[in-house]
Amino acid sequence: MNNQLSTINNQLIQAVEEADSSQGLIDAVNDLAAAHLKEAIPILIKVLGYNNPGAAVAAVDGLVEIGEPAVFPLLETLDGYNYGARAWAIRALAGIGDPRGLEILLDSAVNDFSFSVRRGAARGLGFIHWENLSEAEVSDGQQRVFQTLLQASEDTEWVVRYASVVGLQGLAKVVKVIGENWFEDILTHIHQISDTDTTLAVRARAKFAVENLHRM
């Protein structure tokens, strides 16, 4: 049985490597991602660098489903030159939410030249799995996330500002649940965005966040 499973797994990986069309690659990556194989991590990461958004989305979904085992390989292979691959890798790290990706998300949210990378990082900062850190690390980390998202909320690209609202809402939910008294600071800032941002979509998302947080 084990040999049979190993053969099937190898066939799934081989199908990605040998795909000879754009749709064929997408189909093969979808099949591989659905198998949730740790052995597939390297090839799924490799797919992030292909010029095929459909396959990249499937690869990100697969890496997120695999979860923590994919974090270190993603951090090791972040591409400083291929911004497309980097954007997809950041999206995967954001989806996993492992605190080991916190530093790269904090830096990328405000410093990366690619707005797609900044957007993915800003959103991901709202969904860190804080339970994997000590109490002291949580307090410091959440404050840093808040300050970074404040900066991201003033980004020149509206999609990054939109993502910062999503991140702030996620952070606010965590902060309120654990009883931190600076929940109101986050809420006040989101409310300010809902009143002052120059883009309707951002203001609308901020209003939604305020309403959602008031219902908690």
C-alpha positions in Angstrom: 0.0 0.0 0.0 2.8 2.4 0.9 4.6 1.7 -2.4 1.3 2.3 -4.2 0.8 5.7 -2.5 4.4 6.6 -3.2 4.0 5.9 -6.9 0.8 8.0 -7.0 2.5 10.9 -5.2 5.5 10.7 -7.6 3.1 10.7 -10.6 1.4 13.8 -9.3 4.7 15.6 -9.0 5.9 14.4 -12.3 2.7 15.6 -14.0 3.5 19.1 -12.9 7.1 18.9 -14.1 6.0 17.5 -17.5 3.0 19.7 -18.1 3.2 21.0 -21.7 0.4 23.7 -21.7 -0.8 26.4 -19.5 -4.1 24.7 -18.7 -2.3 21.4 -18.3 0.0 23.0 -15.7 -3.0 24.4 -13.8 -4.8 21.1 -13.8 -1.6 19.2 -12.6 -0.9 21.8 -9.8 -4.5 21.6 -8.7 -4.2 17.8 -8.4 -0.9 18.0 -6.6 -2.2 20.7 -4.2 -5.2 18.7 -3.3 -3.0 15.8 -2.2 -1.5 17.9 0.7 1.9 16.3 0.3 4.9 17.6 2.2 7.1 16.1 -0.5 5.4 18.5 -3.0 6.5 21.7 -1.2 9.6 22.3 -3.4 7.7 21.9 -6.7 4.8 24.0 -5.5 7.2 26.8 -4.5 8.9 26.5 -7.9 5.5 27.0 -9.6 5.2 30.4 -7.9 7.8 31.6 -10.2 6.1 30.5 -13.4 4.3 33.0 -15.5 1.0 31.3 -14.9 -1.4 33.0 -12.3 -3.8 30.1 -12.3 -1.1 27.6 -11.4 0.3 30.0 -8.8 -3.1 30.4 -7.1 -3.4 26.6 -6.9 0.2 26.3 -5.6 -0.5 28.9 -2.9 -3.6 27.1 -1.8 -1.7 23.8 -1.6 1.1 25.4 0.5 -1.4 27.0 2.8 -3.1 23.6 3.3 0.2 22.0 4.0 0.8 24.7 6.6 3.8 25.0 9.0 6.1 22.5 7.1 6.1 24.9 4.1 7.1 28.0 6.1 10.9 27.5 6.3 11.2 26.5 2.6 9.2 29.6 1.6 11.4 31.8 3.7 14.5 30.2 2.3 13.5 30.6 -1.3 12.0 34.2 -1.3 13.1 35.7 -4.7 14.4 39.2 -4.4 14.4 39.6 -8.2 11.2 37.9 -9.4 8.6 40.1 -7.7 5.8 37.9 -9.1 7.1 34.8 -7.3 7.8 36.9 -4.2 4.2 38.2 -4.2 2.9 34.7 -4.4 5.2 33.5 -1.6 4.2 36.3 0.6 0.6 35.4 -0.1 1.3 31.8 1.0 3.1 32.9 4.2 0.2 35.2 5.0 -2.3 32.4 4.5 -0.4 30.1 6.8 0.0 32.7 9.5 3.0 31.1 11.1 4.9 33.7 13.4 8.1 32.7 11.7 6.9 34.7 8.7 6.2 37.8 10.9 9.4 39.7 10.2 9.2 39.3 6.4 5.6 40.4 6.5 6.3 43.4 8.6 9.1 44.5 6.3 7.3 43.7 3.0 4.1 45.5 4.0 5.8 48.9 3.9 9.2 48.5 2.2 8.7 46.3 -0.9 8.6 48.1 -4.2 5.9 45.9 -5.5 2.4 46.9 -4.4 1.1 43.3 -4.8 3.7 42.2 -2.3 2.8 45.0 0.1 -0.9 44.2 -0.3 -0.4 40.5 0.5 1.8 41.3 3.5 -0.5 43.9 5.0 -3.5 41.6 4.8 -1.5 38.7 6.3 -0.5 40.7 9.3 -4.0 40.5 10.6 -4.0 36.7 10.7 -0.9 35.7 12.6 -1.2 32.6 14.9 -0.2 34.4 18.0 -0.8 31.3 20.2 2.5 30.0 19.0 4.4 32.8 20.7 5.1 33.6 24.3 3.1 36.3 26.1 5.9 38.8 25.9 6.5 38.1 22.2 2.8 38.5 21.5 2.6 41.9 23.1 5.6 43.2 21.2 4.6 41.6 18.0 1.1 42.9 18.0 2.2 46.5 18.7 4.7 46.2 15.8 1.9 44.9 13.5 -0.3 47.8 14.5 2.4 50.4 13.8 3.2 48.8 10.5 -0.5 48.7 9.4 -0.9 52.3 10.4 1.9 53.1 7.9 0.4 50.8 5.3 -2.9 52.5 5.6 -1.3 55.6 4.1 0.2 53.8 1.1 -0.1 55.5 -2.3 -1.7 52.4 -3.7 -5.4 52.0 -2.7 -5.2 48.2 -2.8 -2.5 48.3 -0.1 -4.6 50.6 2.0 -7.6 48.3 1.5 -5.5 45.3 2.6 -4.3 47.3 5.7 -7.9 47.7 6.7 -8.4 43.9 6.5 -5.2 43.4 8.5 -6.3 46.0 11.1 -9.7 44.3 11.5 -8.0 40.9 12.0 -5.7 42.4 14.6 -8.5 44.2 16.4 -10.5 40.9 16.7 -7.5 39.2 18.4 -6.8 42.2 20.6 -10.4 42.5 21.8 -10.7 38.8 22.6 -7.6 38.9 24.8 -8.8 42.1 26.5 -6.1 44.5 25.4 -7.1 48.1 26.2 -5.7 49.4 22.9 -8.5 47.8 20.9 -10.2 51.2 20.8 -7.0 52.7 19.2 -7.3 50.3 16.3 -11.0 50.9 16.0 -10.5 54.7 16.0 -8.0 54.4 13.2 -10.3 52.2 11.1 -13.1 54.7 11.7 -10.8 57.5 10.5 -10.1 55.6 7.3 -13.8 55.2 6.7 -14.2 58.9 6.8 -11.1 60.2 5.1 -9.6 57.8 2.6 -9.7 59.1 -1.0 -10.9 55.8 -2.5 -14.6 54.7 -2.1 -13.7 51.0 -1.9 -11.3 51.6 1.0 -13.8 53.7 2.9 -16.5 51.1 2.4 -14.2 48.3 3.6 -13.3 50.3 6.7 -17.0 51.0 7.4 -17.7 47.3 7.1 -14.8 46.5 9.5 -16.1 49.1 12.1 -19.6 47.6 12.0 -18.2 44.0 12.3 -16.1 44.9 15.3 -18.9 46.7 17.0 -21.0 43.5 16.8 -18.3 41.4 18.5 
